[in-house]
């Protein structure tokens, strides 16, 4: 379905900015200044995590475990920021990197069945529920505080740590492939939309991709990450076990990084610099809409930050605060979908359970 003024909207681009079409510069900025650094950081944090796991497994003590947990958290933050780039090289890696909610039994079975020195061949024979960042999170925190260190120091702890190291190495390899793809061919593919791009035969096609995936990222935050544990989709009671990053207690931090990733696409890579992202295009056509998007982003950020961590506890103790954060994020999503997409003449992609 096409929202917006079609040819009239495209004429608006031509008339704005002194007669120049701003879309090529915006797409190039999103590709080279937002996506490439985000995926580079994702891989660098993964390499830090590998080093931290080596240190932990050499001598599992509280300090080494805290360092590994911090490295995981930094990687998770970087991962959460690439959510708006659910296209190009990323979709094929999504489940292997981020299958959740964690199936604890599956992870424990993978640890128990691992050889003395587990390797990539062993991991390759396992399903995605035994892999990725959530599985590693469980091994680094456990279901109860103190469980992880006790398990690592107990008999069989070396096998457990060996499997955790294998997960970290697999994450590093997968993020290396993503960073390499984006820093090379795929950045060019998006930046040259309509000018020889292998994937986007028009500027509109490139812009459609970027806008739709930002909307999808917001939909994932609202429907997948909040509506499910809130019970909004089924009428069930609140269920903290359906929240992501529940073992580390950084559910809110993940959502904040998701929102920051979407904002980098909308505003630009540097939040303190003038706009260079989608905001440039919106402001050329409808300055009041750009102001509304900015105000709603600020409101959603403020309300989300007010929810105490761990969010799993807040879900039960203060459901209203979690629901309010969900609602403000959804208002931001709807602005992107119903107003920004219309103004920019974007053809909206179909999304499951969207309902708008």
Phi, psi and omega in degrees: 000134180260120174257151176105186189267008177058238183299327179296321178295318179295326176297324177300322177296317183295329182277340182275164173063039175069029176093355180264145173279120184278350186298318179302318180293322179293314179296322177295320178297313180299319182289308191269330185257341178253301186292309185301309178298326180295317180286328175297315178297321178303315181288320180299320178293327177293321177294321175299322181293321177300315179297319180294325178290322176300316180297316181296314185288336176290327181203086183289102177224173184303320181294317180293322178294318179299321179295320178293320178297319178295322178294319177298316182298321178294320177294320180295320178297316179296319178298315183298332181283345179266006181306321180292352182255046178280047178214178181065231184286344191286317188307323182294339183258354189303307184293321181292335180265333191213057176275120178207160002296151182296136171263095186303317182298322180295318179295316180297321177296321179294320177294313182296326183270358183288145173291171181304322176237087182295144182228181183298328179295321178295313181296324181296338179272000181260158177283168184294338181290348178258006187237177168085184184296318180297320178297318178294322177303313180301317181292333181272340181242322186076173182282336179231141181305130181097341182298319187296312182294318178302315181294323180289330182270348183280172174300133185090359180296327180296322177295318180297316180291325177298320178292320178297320176298320179297319177298316180297319179295322179294319177299317180297319180295318181291319180288332174297316179296320179294314181296320179295317181296317183287322182287344180252252190296320189286328174300317177297320182300316180284318184294335182255024178309129180080359181224055178096006180297142180284341184245331187239106186279359178211160174300321180300319180297318177294317180294319176304315181299311184295314182293315181299321182285332172293319177296316179299322178299317178294322178297320177298318179298313186285305186280310185283317188269340182238312181300320181298304180293332177290340183083013184293332185276338185236348186080009180282169177290162178301141182224095181300336181293347179269002179273145177284157177050040184284333180288321181277348181070031181237037177301313180296319180299322177299314180296320179296321178290322174304311182296320177297324178295317177296320181294326178297325176290320183285309183274312185139171187297322183255110184293341181266354180263166175303154182302142177222357181262212183302333179306325180301315182290318180295318184292327177298326186261329184204083182303325180295324178294318178301318177298320180294319178297316180296318179295320180288325175300316179297319179295314180298319179297317182295313182293321179295318180296337182281346178282123183289147169270149356287137183294336176298323177286321180297328180303324181270317186281330184214066182303325182301321180293320179292318179296321179297318177299317178301315184292321180289323174296323180290325176297320176297316178300316182294326175298316179296316186285313189269333185250308180296312180300319179296314181298322182273000179069031182280136172276116185284138174275155178282137179233137180296141173060025181285300173084002180266000000 
